[in-house]
Amino acid sequence: MIEKIYNVKESQTKLVEQLIDDEHVVINHMLLPEDTYLPEHYANSHVYLVVLKGCMSITLEGQDVNYYVEGTIVNVPFSTKMFIQNKHHDLLEFLVIKAPNPRDMVKK
């Protein structure tokens, strides 16, 4: 078997799970119920946020909050300060794709 298989969990509660961590990429799966958030932090690689369900509320570098609905891919540049939350009733589900793997990034 050449391919590798990864599975994602289903939940209605907050979930942060790492799906893949290899030499090329890190992929995380996130579920945020209404009024939950991820702690404010800096992007440790080039980050792609893929909104699968719901509506993502995100603040970058302290600017006004922006909203992104399912089907949207948001690119967050390396070392950008971000704050992700779910301010909506529906469950927010998204993937976080980091490329290259953060362990290969060097802060400038």
C-alpha positions in Angstrom: 0.0 0.0 0.0 1.6 3.3 -1.1 -1.0 5.7 0.3 -1.4 6.7 3.9 -4.9 7.0 5.4 -5.9 9.6 8.0 -9.3 9.9 9.7 -11.0 12.9 11.3 -13.1 12.8 14.4 -16.7 14.0 14.7 -17.8 15.9 17.7 -20.1 18.7 18.9 -17.6 19.9 21.5 -14.3 21.8 21.0 -11.8 19.6 19.3 -8.2 20.3 18.2 -6.6 17.3 16.6 -3.4 16.9 14.6 -4.0 14.7 11.6 -0.6 14.9 9.9 2.9 15.9 11.0 5.5 14.9 8.4 8.5 16.4 6.7 6.3 18.5 4.3 3.2 19.7 6.1 1.2 19.8 9.3 -2.6 19.5 9.0 -4.8 20.1 12.0 -8.6 19.5 12.3 -10.6 22.0 14.5 -14.1 22.1 15.8 -15.3 25.2 17.6 -18.8 25.4 19.1 -20.5 28.8 19.5 -18.6 31.3 21.7 -15.3 29.2 21.7 -11.9 30.3 20.4 -8.3 29.4 19.9 -5.8 31.4 22.0 -4.3 34.4 20.2 -1.0 33.3 18.6 1.4 33.9 15.8 1.4 31.8 12.6 4.5 29.6 12.9 4.4 28.8 9.1 2.5 29.7 6.0 -1.0 28.8 7.1 -4.1 27.9 5.1 -7.4 27.8 6.9 -10.0 25.8 5.1 -13.5 26.5 6.4 -15.6 23.2 6.1 -18.7 24.2 8.1 -20.0 27.3 9.8 -18.5 30.7 9.8 -15.0 31.6 11.1 -14.4 34.9 12.9 -10.8 35.9 12.6 -8.8 38.9 13.7 -5.3 39.4 12.2 -2.7 41.7 13.6 -5.4 43.4 15.8 -7.4 44.6 12.8 -11.2 44.4 12.7 -12.7 41.0 12.7 -13.5 39.3 9.4 -16.0 36.5 8.8 -15.4 33.6 6.4 -18.0 31.0 5.5 -17.7 27.3 4.5 -16.0 26.8 1.2 -13.5 29.6 1.9 -9.7 29.2 2.2 -7.9 31.9 4.1 -4.1 32.3 3.7 -2.4 33.7 6.8 1.3 34.7 6.2 4.1 33.5 8.4 4.5 35.3 11.7 1.0 37.0 11.6 -0.8 37.5 14.9 -4.2 35.8 14.7 -7.2 35.2 16.9 -9.8 32.7 15.6 -13.3 32.4 17.2 -16.8 31.1 16.5 -19.2 33.9 17.2 -22.1 32.1 15.5 -24.7 29.5 16.5 -23.5 26.8 14.1 -20.5 24.6 14.8 -17.3 25.8 13.1 -15.2 23.1 11.5 -12.0 23.8 9.7 -8.6 22.5 8.7 -5.3 24.3 9.4 -2.7 23.5 6.8 0.9 24.6 7.6 3.4 24.4 4.9 6.3 23.9 5.2 6.2 22.1 8.5 6.8 24.7 11.2 9.9 22.9 12.5 11.5 23.9 9.2 10.6 27.6 9.6 13.1 30.2 10.9 11.9 33.4 12.4 13.2 36.5 10.8 
